[in-house]
Amino acid sequence: MSSRFDSLETGEPFRHCCACDRSLTDAGMHIVNKSFVGDECVFEMAMCVDCREEMNEQLSEKSRVAMFDFMHDHAEMDTRERELGTESETDAYLANCITCGADAGSLKNFSLGGMFAGDDLIKGPFPMLMCGACEEKLGETISDETRDVWDRFIGEHFPGPPSEVRLPTHKPVLI
């Protein structure tokens, strides 16, 4: 596993799904998302693929189509996979924003997404990095219904006073 996707809380790979608390080892595949402001990780989560699919089913059809279209229109996935293959170093996948190509070293805000089988990072479309500006553009395409689903998920699984916790509400993390 790439240490860039380890939990900051434990310094180790994530062990449980944030939604159902299932062991990620038992779950088979899972995703890890992390959001950064500067060098500081302000949000991180791991979710098994079953919970990811369940969440995706709750998103509005309009938002699912809009997010697919955004990625299709802005990310050169085929070219990226052809150039990087599955053997490139993790840092090569995360060197630039997946949609605009901005250099990761110059970004003030960004999110990382990775897909795992156990502790093994699966390379192909993931891992990916998306800059804050592209996340905002993507966020403009989603419906209020989808924003409500995401905000409800955050509230249920990451409780705490908003003044003490900076969570990405109204922001489509790379799920």
N, C-alpha and C positions, 0 to 999 in steps of 0.2 A: 504494500500500500504506500502511496506517496504521503509523506509527512505533511504536505500542504493540506491534506484532507483529514488529518487527525483532529480529534476534539481538543480544543484549547483548554477545556476544563480538566481533562485527564492527561493530555499529552500522548494519548494512545488512539488507535482506531476506534470509531464509534462501535458500541456493542449492542444497542437496542434502538428499535424504531421509535421515533418521537411520538407517533400517533397511537400505536397499539402496544408498545413496550415489548414486542416480540424480539427474541434474540436475532440479530442480523446474520449470525452464522446459520441458524435454522431457516431463515427466510430465503436463503439462496442469494438473490440479487437485491441490491438497494442503491439508493442515491444519497449523495452528500452534497449539501449546498452551504456555501459560506458567503457572507456579504461583508465587504470591507469599506471603511472610510479611512483613507490614507493607509497606514500600516496596521491599523487596528481592526480586528474582526469584531463586528457589532452584532452578528447573528450567525448561528450555525445550527444545522440540523441534519439528521440522517433519517431516511424513511424507506421502509421495505417496499418492494414493487407492488405488492397487493394494496397497500394503503395509498401509494402514488396513483394507481389505477382508479381506486375508489374516489380519490380527490379529483382526478381528471374528469370522471363521470359527473361530478357535481358542477363543473364549470359549464357555463352556457355554451351552446353550439356556436354562437356568434364569436365568442372569445376563442374557442378551440380553433376555429377556421382562421381568425385574425392572427393568432399566434403562429400557426403553421405558415400562413402567407407571409408574415413578417420574416420568419426565418428563411423561407424559400426565396424571398426577394432580396435579402440582405446577406445571407451567409452562403458562401461557396462550399457547401459540405462535400460534394463529390471531389472537387479540387483539393480540398483540405485533406480528405481521407487518402487520396491518391499520393499527395506529397508527403504526408506524415506516416501513412501506413499504420501498422499496429505496434511497431518496434521503436518508434521515436521516444526520446526522453519526455517525461511528463512536462517539463518546463517548455518544450517546443510547442505543445498544445496550448499552453497558457501564456505564450509570449505576446499575443495580440488579442484584441477584442474579436470575437467570432463574427460579428456583423459589420463593423466599420473598419477593422484592421488597426485601430489605434494601438500604439505600443504600450504594453502593460506597465512598464516602468514610469510612464508619464501620467498615469491615471490617478485621480483623487478618490474616485469611488468605483467599485466593481464587485462582481459576484463570480464565484467559481462553482461549477457543477461537475460532479463525477459520478460514474456508474460503477458499481462494484459487484463482484461475485466473491462472497466471503471477504477476505482482506485484499483480493486482487483487483486492481484498477483495470477496467475494461477500456481499451483504446479503440477508437473509431470516431463516431460523432462526439463522444465525450472523451476526455475531459474538455471542458470549455470555460472560457472567461468572457463575460460580457461587461462592457463599461457602463457606468451609471447613466451616461447620456443615452445610450441605446436602450437600457432598461426603461428609462422614462418614455422613450418613443414607443417601445413595446407596450408599456403600461397605458398609453393613450388609446390603444386599440381594444382594450378589454372592457367588457360590459360592467355596469354597476352590480349586476347579479354575481359575476365572478369576483369582483372586489369584495363583496359581502362574504362569499365563501372563504376567501383567503383571510379576511379580517376575523371571521368567526374561528377559523382554524388556529390562527395566532393566539387569539384570546383564550381558547380552550387548552392549548398545549404549551403555551409560554406565558403563564399568568404572572402578574406583577404590576405594581403601580407604574403607569406610563412615565411618570417623572423620573423613575429610577432605571427603566429599561428602554433601550432604543431598539425597537423592532421595526422591520420593514413592512408596515401596514400599507395597503394600497399598492404594493410593489410585487410584480410577478417574479418571484424567485425562480431560478431555472429548474422548475419541476417538470 
